[in-house]
Amino acid sequence: MQNITIAIDGFSSTGKSTVAKQLAKHLGYIYVDTGAMYRAVTLYTMQNGWIDKDQFDVDALVSNLDKIVISFTFNPELGFAEVYLNGVNIEREIRTLEVSSFVSKVAAIPEVRYQLVKQQQKMGKDKGVVMDGRDIGTVVFPYAELKLFMTASADKRAIRRFDELIGRGDDVKYEDVLRNVKERDYIDSHREDSPLVQAEDAIAIDNSDLTLEQQFDTVLNLVNKTLEDLA
């Protein structure tokens, strides 16, 4: 059976990473969380004091992009690859609401997208990859054999994100999470470079009312159909 490239795009907190991890494990494919890569760059930007609620020193970030090394290391206990920034595990640090509040601004910088897209394309050059993000089916892998576009209502996505953060022990308010979801939607959809849009040949999946099992079964059926059509 031939390997294919599976591109999963969609809004924040639509479960892209969850279903992508499930698929990669089921198929024996490589999984790449591109959102984590942008979060890593955002964390680096925050650590250096180049961004906060009052300012964003874009020039400083762009001039230091060559100092940012992002890698993924598989954790057998967790069952997925964790993100490393310059050799340090940052899987937990990048999932905070604070990082979420800045990541769309950092991801909108053309130079940042250019550097990360090059890395992403290299990771998937041999196929057998499941990659999720905002522009995978439109920019990173426009010729992917299967493209999916995940969506859900802002309220449902905010509830999921809120529950996730509370479950980790973070002190957050639902209203702040909902505001962040809506702000990220707007920035992601309106940025000039690689805005979030559904590829013409992508299959839309609204998982507002789907369980994780139903979502996985839906996606796996689409994968199997694609493989059968290519056989």
Secondary structure, DSSP 8 states (H G I E B T S, - for coil): ----EEEEEESTTSSHHHHHHHHHHHHT-EEEEHHHHHHHHHHHHHHTT-BSSS-B-HHHHHHTGGG--EEEEEETTTTEEEEEETTEE-TTGGGSHHHHHHHHHHHT-HHHHHHHHHHHHHHTTTS-EEEEESSIIIII-TT-SEEEEEE--HHHHHHHHHHHHHHHT----HHHHHHHHHHHHHHHHH-SSS-----TT-EEEE-TT--HHHHHHHHHHHHHHHHHHH-
